[in-house]
Amino acid sequence: MLDDTDDIHPLFHGAPKSTEFKKLRKRIVQSAREAITAYGMATPGDRWLVCLSGGKDSYTLLAVLTELKWRGLLPVDLLACNLDQGQPGFPATVLPEFLTRMGVDHRIEYQDTYSVVTSKIAPGNTMCSLCSRLRRGNLYRIAREEGCSTVVLGHHRDDILETFFMNLFHGGRLATMPPRLLNEEGDLFVARPLAFVAEADCEKFARAMGYPIIPCDLCGSQEGLQRQQVKAILDGWEARSPGRRQVMFRALMNARPSHLLDPALFDFAGLARAERGPAEPGQFDENPPRLFARD
């Protein structure tokens, strides 16, 4: 794709011409393409429901997928979708006007889940879980109505890493958001093409493009959330050791069940010793037992 106004999608009109921005854009697009390929997200002829909240991450997701499709590297149809959840003060015209102006095929759905959440969750308690379940149910319904095979979300590397530590600290399990999964009903895939993309890159990209960012005034304004606490911890580690987030993220792609403690993943009871004869006089054991595994 050439950066010529006649050869690019309207989403990229006015893109900064700086070398720094071009490198940023290239890095994000390449990372998304790597994730799509690594986890087999795209099947030719599929139709994807691209969920657009109006935040920096979903704008970046839409732009990246549009660019890949524009280049002929993503053989699927894209339908952008915003679920207006009835939050007070939500600027309901921003996304429809933006998507229409950019020539993006889209659907805007209104469902007042805000009233449901606030009626069931006591003031001061965390709303995220119920809000997320209601949103997910509506997005699955819309995907089915639109003939989509995949619901595409804008979660990035940092979201995945934070979720891992939330499960570790609060859930007692080693788990996170997978880049691709099959829903419980077995009829829809959920994909996260930005799995390899850093949150900071999403923010730089969306702001450089001047996309109209809409903040989340429901859960984003709540104090003391577990995710905020985990993010603060990771920020501290990153500040003391730059690059720590990426190292930890790579660890999620390098799991060794034999070096963990879950007997459902590895047959510890079935381990068998190799038969070895007695050592010759003066011969030493090249593989002595270790008290602590260092591999």
Disulfide bonds with the S-S distance in Angstrom:
none
